[in-house]
Amino acid sequence: MSGANVLRDGGSANSCVQRLEAARARVASIDGTAAYDEFVAFVRGETPWRFKGAPELDRYLHSVRHHLDHFVPRLLASLHGGVQTVFDFGCGSGGGSVAMALLFPEARFHGVDISAHEVAIGCARARLYGVEDRCTFEVIEAGSPFPAENDAYDLCTFCSVLEYVVDRDTRRFCVQEMGRVLSDQGVLFMSVPNRLYPVELHSRKPGWNYFPKLLKATSVGASAWEIRALAHPHVLKLVRTPIHQLFTPWTNFCLQKRPNYGDFDHRPS
């Protein structure tokens, strides 16, 4: 698919709100059903440790609802329209992809993660919500090239993933791979702790974002400027991101892939 078709007309604010509410209603209708109970049993079998006092179990089991409430509205504010092909890097247990699949019934999703347990749960989650025909989840080795063709996707998502990739060379590799599989005019949407913030949000450690090697940080935020720099030779331009969003503790920003014909205006638009 051509990247020029990434943001098609017909994504009015009213229709997006209606589709979001319909997706939330669909999720609510599945809670408490026998199919949901079977899903919970499957999760228990794959990750029994989650049921032994681990925090945020409810949020994990209801990951689709959480993404519809938090991640998807921010994504919609950046897209202003629909999508057809989506690559979800670090898909985890599939909550983000399934939430987007409920919202975009015409789109297909390809998620990858290094955890076989999470991928298995992602497949089960997609079946639970009836989107398994459009959601493919796959295990990849850490540091391996993404299993995707060049210029194949009109939307790529990084949702709370890159902060755990601390090594700069590995981080550069991941960003460049996202740039490679993204089509021209395609969009990279990131939701990540802000590296400009003095405290790393997951650990609550001061200075980790600024001096990761010195402090032996295990998680480091990211910024739009860092992602643009790491993406080269792919050219990513900041688009549809309010300037204040770039300086909040948790940042969400949208970068669009452009042909590498020279220097571009990188101001938010």
Secondary structure, DSSP 8 states (H G I E B T S, - for coil): --GGGSSBS---HHHHHHHHHHHHHHHHHHTTSHHHHHHHHHHHHH-GGGGSS-TTHHHHHTHHHHIIIIIHHHHHHHHSSB-SEEEEET-TTSHHHHHHHHH-TT-EEEEEES-HHHHHHHHHHHHHTT-TTTEEEEE--TT---SS-TT-EEEEEEES-GGG--SHHHHHHHHHHHHHHEEEEEEEEEEEEBTTSSEETTTTEETTTT-HHHHT-S---B-HHHHHHHHTTSEEEE-S--GGGGGSSEEEEEEEEE--SS----S--
